[in-house]
Amino acid sequence: MIRVIYRWRVERRRQDDFIRWWHEGTVRIRSSKPGARGSTLTRPTAGDDQVVAIARWDSEDDLAAFWADPGGSDFPGATLESVEVLHELDHLTLEAP
């Protein structure tokens, strides 16, 4: 299992639209791309224009297959600044009831 951290700069006036775009895209990706386990969208406390998503994938191969055909992965007014892949060593979060 891997986690992928995506960091974007998003124009403040476009953030609500970005959140909707991200939500719809994540639902679409999770239902259509093998190995996609979903994602969480966050904003750092001190980062008014920064948005961070943490996605979960079964493997780097599944992630590579997604990137070979991401289908609509750009959002006007947002700049993807970095992508970091992390290997999950342990997972202890509780699922919501």
N, C-alpha and C positions, 0 to 999 in steps of 0.2 A: 504494500500500500504506500502511496506517496501523497504528499501535500504539495500544492503549488501556490506560491504567494505572488499575486499580481499587484503592482502598484501603478495607479494612474494619477495624473493631474487632471482635474475636471474643472472647467470654468464654473464658478459658484452659481451663476444663473442657470446652468444646465444640469445641476446635480439631481434635481427631481426627475428629469427626463432620463438621465444616466441610470438612476436606480431602477426605473421601470424597464429600461433596455436590458440591464444586467439580469433582473429577475426573469423576464421573459426568455432571455437567452439561456440562462441556467436551466430553466425548466425544459426548454427544447433540447439542450445538450444532454441533460441527464436522461431524457427519454429516447434519444436517438443515437447516442455515441456509446459503444461498448466500453465498459470500464469507468464511465463517469459516475461519481457518487454524490455530486452536488457541491455546493459552495456556500460560503458565508461572506457577506459584504460588511465591511467596517470602515470607520473613519477615525484616524488618530485624533486624540484630544486637541493637540496643537496644530493640526493640519487642515485648515479651512478648505483648501483646494485639493487635498490628497484623499484618495479612496483606495482601500486595500481589500482585495478578495482573497480568500483562502479556500482553494478547491481541493477535493479529494478524488484521487484516481486509483484504480487497481494497480496500474503499472506505468512505467515510462513508455512502453510500447503503445499502450492505449492513448497516452497523451500525445505521442508522436503522430499517431493515426489521426487524432483530432486536428493537430496543427497542419497536417497535410491537406485538410479540407475543413477549415473552421467555419465557413458559411456565415458571413455577416459579423465578423469579430471586431469591426471598427465602429467607433461612435464619434460623430462630429463634435468638436469642443472638448475632447478628451485625448490625452497623450499617455500611452502605455509606457511607463518609465523603466520598469524592470519585471522580470519573471524569474523566480527562484524555485527550484525543485528540491524538496526535502524528503528523505526516506523516513517513513513512520517507524519508530522503534517500539512504541507502546501507545495505547489509546485508552484513556480512562474516563472520558466524558460520559455523562449520563444522557440518554435520549429523553426528549420531552415526553410527558405522558400523553 
